[in-house]
């Protein structure tokens, strides 16, 4: 286990990501695909956090709405 990375960002995204896994079909499918491929639950959760940040950064960069 490592303590590196943006700890504050991970702390702020934990609960919203649990909700996104339940209600967002894109994130849910990605999470379940990672679990199916043998990733641990927390590893898959953090990977989903990173995916969400990537999506949000693209939305802000393009100045578009979520699709």
DSSP file (Angstrom, degrees, kcal/mol; ACC not computed):
  #  RESIDUE AA STRUCTURE BP1 BP2  ACC     N-H-->O    O-->H-N    N-H-->O    O-->H-N    TCO  KAPPA ALPHA  PHI   PSI    X-CA   Y-CA   Z-CA
    1    1 A X              0   0    0      0, 0.0     2,-0.3     0, 0.0     0, 0.0   0.000 360.0 360.0 360.0 141.2    0.0    0.0    0.0
    2    2 A X        -     0   0    0      2,-0.1     0, 0.0     1,-0.1     0, 0.0  -0.871 360.0-156.0-120.3 152.4    1.3    3.4   -0.8
    3    3 A X        +     0   0    0     -2,-0.3     4,-0.2     2,-0.0    -1,-0.1   0.251  61.7 109.9-106.7  10.1    0.5    6.8    0.6
    4    4 A X        +     0   0    0      2,-0.1     2,-0.2     3,-0.0    -2,-0.1  -0.265  47.5  55.0 -83.1 172.6    1.5    8.8   -2.5
    5    5 A X  S    S-     0   0    0      1,-0.1     2,-1.3    -2,-0.0     3,-0.2  -0.461 106.3 -37.4  98.9-175.0   -0.8   10.6   -4.8
    6    6 A X     >  -     0   0    0      1,-0.2     4,-2.2    -2,-0.2     5,-0.2  -0.697  57.1-179.7 -89.4  92.0   -3.3   13.3   -4.1
    7    7 A X  H  > S+     0   0    0     -2,-1.3     4,-2.5     1,-0.2    -1,-0.2   0.892  79.1  53.8 -60.8 -43.0   -4.7   12.1   -0.7
    8    8 A X  H  > S+     0   0    0      1,-0.2     4,-2.0     2,-0.2    -1,-0.2   0.889 108.7  49.2 -61.4 -39.7   -7.1   15.1   -0.4
    9    9 A X  H  > S+     0   0    0      2,-0.2     4,-1.7     1,-0.2    -1,-0.2   0.923 110.9  49.9 -66.3 -43.5   -8.6   14.3   -3.9
   10   10 A X  H  X S+     0   0    0     -4,-2.2     4,-1.0     1,-0.2    -2,-0.2   0.907 110.5  50.4 -61.6 -40.9   -9.0   10.7   -3.0
   11   11 A X  H  < S+     0   0    0     -4,-2.5     4,-0.5     1,-0.2     3,-0.3   0.891 112.2  47.0 -63.9 -39.2  -10.8   11.5    0.3
   12   12 A X  H  < S+     0   0    0     -4,-2.0     4,-0.5     1,-0.2    -1,-0.2   0.760 114.9  45.9 -75.1 -24.9  -13.2   13.9   -1.5
   13   13 A X  H  X S+     0   0    0     -4,-1.7     4,-2.0    -5,-0.1    -1,-0.2   0.553  88.9  87.3 -95.0  -8.5  -14.0   11.5   -4.3
   14   14 A X  H  X S+     0   0    0     -4,-1.0     4,-1.7    -3,-0.3     5,-0.1   0.963  94.7  35.2 -60.2 -59.3  -14.6    8.3   -2.2
   15   15 A X  H  > S+     0   0    0     -4,-0.5     4,-1.9     1,-0.2    -1,-0.2   0.910 117.5  51.9 -67.0 -43.0  -18.3    8.7   -1.3
   16   16 A X  H  > S+     0   0    0     -4,-0.5     4,-2.4     1,-0.2    -1,-0.2   0.870 108.7  53.4 -59.4 -32.9  -19.3   10.3   -4.7
   17   17 A X  H  X S+     0   0    0     -4,-2.0     4,-2.4     2,-0.2    -1,-0.2   0.884 104.3  53.9 -70.4 -36.7  -17.6    7.4   -6.4
   18   18 A X  H  X S+     0   0    0     -4,-1.7     4,-1.0     1,-0.2    -1,-0.2   0.904 112.1  45.7 -61.0 -39.4  -19.6    4.9   -4.4
   19   19 A X  H  X S+     0   0    0     -4,-1.9     4,-2.2     2,-0.2     3,-0.3   0.898 110.8  52.6 -68.4 -40.8  -22.8    6.7   -5.6
   20   20 A X  H  X S+     0   0    0     -4,-2.4     4,-2.8     1,-0.2     8,-0.4   0.867 104.1  56.8 -64.3 -36.1  -21.5    6.9   -9.2
   21   21 A X  H  < S+     0   0    0     -4,-2.4    -1,-0.2     1,-0.2    -2,-0.2   0.846 113.4  41.1 -63.7 -32.2  -20.9    3.1   -9.2
   22   22 A X  H  < S+     0   0    0     -4,-1.0    -2,-0.2    -3,-0.3    -1,-0.2   0.843 130.7  21.9 -81.5 -34.6  -24.5    2.6   -8.3
   23   23 A X  H  < S+     0   0    0     -4,-2.2     2,-0.7     1,-0.1    -3,-0.2   0.633 102.6  78.1-116.3 -17.2  -26.1    5.2  -10.5
   24   24 A X     X  -     0   0    0     -4,-2.8     4,-2.9    -5,-0.3     5,-0.2  -0.863  59.5-157.6-101.0 115.6  -23.8    6.1  -13.4
   25   25 A X  H  > S+     0   0    0     -2,-0.7     4,-2.1     1,-0.2     5,-0.2   0.834  90.9  51.6 -63.7 -32.4  -23.9    3.4  -16.1
   26   26 A X  H  > S+     0   0    0      2,-0.2     4,-1.9     1,-0.2    -1,-0.2   0.954 115.9  39.2 -67.5 -49.7  -20.5    4.3  -17.6
   27   27 A X  H  > S+     0   0    0      2,-0.2     4,-2.8     1,-0.2     5,-0.2   0.900 114.9  54.2 -68.1 -40.9  -18.7    4.2  -14.3
   28   28 A X  H  X S+     0   0    0     -4,-2.9     4,-2.5    -8,-0.4     5,-0.2   0.926 109.4  47.4 -59.5 -46.2  -20.7    1.1  -13.1
   29   29 A X  H  X S+     0   0    0     -4,-2.1     4,-2.0    -5,-0.2    -1,-0.2   0.906 113.1  48.5 -63.6 -41.4  -19.7   -0.8  -16.3
   30   30 A X  H  X S+     0   0    0     -4,-1.9     4,-2.1     2,-0.2    -2,-0.2   0.922 112.1  49.3 -63.4 -44.8  -16.0    0.1  -15.9
   31   31 A X  H  X S+     0   0    0     -4,-2.8     4,-2.2     1,-0.2    -2,-0.2   0.930 113.0  45.7 -61.2 -48.0  -16.0   -0.8  -12.2
   32   32 A X  H  X S+     0   0    0     -4,-2.5     4,-2.4     1,-0.2    -1,-0.2   0.837 110.0  54.7 -68.6 -32.1  -17.6   -4.3  -12.8
   33   33 A X  H  X S+     0   0    0     -4,-2.0     4,-1.6    -5,-0.2    -1,-0.2   0.906 108.9  48.5 -65.1 -40.7  -15.2   -4.9  -15.8
   34   34 A X  H  <>S+     0   0    0     -4,-2.1     5,-2.2     2,-0.2    -2,-0.2   0.915 112.0  48.5 -65.1 -42.2  -12.3   -4.3  -13.5
   35   35 A X  H ><5S+     0   0    0     -4,-2.2     3,-1.7     1,-0.2    -2,-0.2   0.910 109.4  52.8 -63.2 -41.3  -13.6   -6.6  -10.8
   36   36 A X  H 3<5S+     0   0    0     -4,-2.4    -1,-0.2     1,-0.3    -2,-0.2   0.828 104.7  56.7 -62.5 -32.1  -14.3   -9.3  -13.4
   37   37 A X  T 3<5S-     0   0    0     -4,-1.6    -1,-0.3    -5,-0.1    -2,-0.2   0.336 127.9 -97.0 -84.5   7.7  -10.7   -9.0  -14.6
   38   38 A X  T < 5S+     0   0    0     -3,-1.7    -3,-0.2     1,-0.3     2,-0.1   0.549  71.9 147.4  96.6   7.5   -9.5   -9.7  -11.0
   39   39 A X      < -     0   0    0     -5,-2.2    -1,-0.3     1,-0.1     2,-0.1  -0.477  52.5-108.2 -75.5 148.5   -8.8   -6.3   -9.6
   40   40 A X     >  -     0   0    0     -2,-0.1     4,-2.6     1,-0.1     5,-0.2  -0.369  31.2-110.7 -69.2 156.2   -9.4   -5.8   -5.9
   41   41 A X  H  > S+     0   0    0      1,-0.2     4,-2.3     2,-0.2     5,-0.1   0.902 117.5  46.2 -58.8 -44.1  -12.5   -3.7   -5.0
   42   42 A X  H  > S+     0   0    0      2,-0.2     4,-2.5     1,-0.2    -1,-0.2   0.875 111.6  51.9 -69.5 -36.1  -10.4   -0.7   -3.7
   43   43 A X  H  > S+     0   0    0      2,-0.2     4,-2.1     1,-0.2    -2,-0.2   0.926 111.9  46.6 -62.7 -44.4   -8.1   -0.8   -6.7
   44   44 A X  H  X S+     0   0    0     -4,-2.6     4,-2.0     2,-0.2    -2,-0.2   0.881 111.1  52.8 -65.2 -38.3  -11.1   -0.7   -9.0
   45   45 A X  H  X S+     0   0    0     -4,-2.3     4,-1.9    -5,-0.2    -2,-0.2   0.924 110.6  45.9 -63.6 -45.3  -12.7    2.1   -7.0
   46   46 A X  H  X S+     0   0    0     -4,-2.5     4,-2.1     1,-0.2    -1,-0.2   0.862 110.3  54.3 -67.4 -35.3   -9.5    4.2   -7.3
   47   47 A X  H  X S+     0   0    0     -4,-2.1     4,-2.2     1,-0.2    -1,-0.2   0.884 107.9  50.3 -63.7 -37.9   -9.3    3.5  -11.0
   48   48 A X  H  X S+     0   0    0     -4,-2.0     4,-2.7     2,-0.2    -2,-0.2   0.870 106.9  54.6 -67.4 -36.6  -12.9    4.7  -11.3
   49   49 A X  H  X S+     0   0    0     -4,-1.9     4,-2.3     2,-0.2    -2,-0.2   0.933 109.4  47.5 -59.8 -44.9  -12.0    7.9   -9.5
   50   50 A X  H  X S+     0   0    0     -4,-2.1     4,-2.2     2,-0.2    -2,-0.2   0.903 111.0  51.1 -63.8 -40.8   -9.2    8.5  -12.0
   51   51 A X  H  X S+     0   0    0     -4,-2.2     4,-2.4     2,-0.2    -1,-0.2   0.914 109.6  50.4 -62.5 -42.5  -11.6    7.8  -14.9
   52   52 A X  H  X S+     0   0    0     -4,-2.7     4,-2.9     1,-0.2    -2,-0.2   0.909 109.8  50.2 -62.7 -42.0  -14.1   10.3  -13.4
   53   53 A X  H  X S+     0   0    0     -4,-2.3     4,-2.6     2,-0.2    -1,-0.2   0.896 110.2  50.7 -62.9 -39.0  -11.3   12.9  -13.1
   54   54 A X  H  X S+     0   0    0     -4,-2.2     4,-2.0     2,-0.2    -2,-0.2   0.918 112.0  46.9 -63.4 -43.7  -10.3   12.3  -16.7
   55   55 A X  H  X S+     0   0    0     -4,-2.4     4,-2.2     2,-0.2    -2,-0.2   0.926 113.3  48.5 -63.3 -45.3  -13.9   12.7  -17.9
   56   56 A X  H  X S+     0   0    0     -4,-2.9     4,-2.5     1,-0.2    -2,-0.2   0.896 109.7  51.8 -63.9 -40.3  -14.4   15.9  -15.8
   57   57 A X  H  X S+     0   0    0     -4,-2.6     4,-2.5     1,-0.2    -1,-0.2   0.901 110.5  48.8 -62.5 -40.3  -11.1   17.4  -17.1
   58   58 A X  H  X S+     0   0    0     -4,-2.0     4,-2.4     2,-0.2    -2,-0.2   0.890 110.5  51.2 -65.9 -39.5  -12.2   16.7  -20.7
   59   59 A X  H  X>S+     0   0    0     -4,-2.2     5,-1.7     2,-0.2     4,-1.2   0.924 113.1  44.6 -63.1 -44.7  -15.6   18.3  -20.0
   60   60 A X  H  <5S+     0   0    0     -4,-2.5    -2,-0.2     2,-0.2    -1,-0.2   0.913 113.2  51.0 -66.4 -42.3  -14.0   21.4  -18.6
   61   61 A X  H  <5S+     0   0    0     -4,-2.5    -2,-0.2     1,-0.2    -1,-0.2   0.900 118.7  36.5 -62.7 -41.7  -11.5   21.6  -21.4
   62   62 A X  H  <5S-     0   0    0     -4,-2.4    -1,-0.2    -5,-0.2    -2,-0.2   0.569 102.9-131.4 -87.9  -9.9  -14.1   21.3  -24.1
   63   63 A X  T  <5 +     0   0    0     -4,-1.2     2,-0.2     1,-0.2    -3,-0.2   0.928  60.4 136.4  57.5  48.2  -16.7   23.4  -22.2
   64   64 A X      < -     0   0    0     -5,-1.7    -1,-0.2    -6,-0.2     2,-0.2  -0.726  55.6-107.3-119.1 167.9  -19.4   20.8  -22.8
   65   65 A X        -     0   0    0     -2,-0.2     2,-0.2     1,-0.1    -1,-0.0  -0.543  47.5 -85.7 -88.6 160.9  -22.1   19.1  -20.7
   66   66 A X              0   0    0     -2,-0.2    -1,-0.1     1,-0.1   -10,-0.0  -0.459 360.0 360.0 -65.3 135.8  -21.9   15.5  -19.6
   67   67 A X              0   0    0     -2,-0.2    -1,-0.1    -3,-0.1    -2,-0.0   0.346 360.0 360.0-123.3 360.0  -23.2   13.1  -22.2
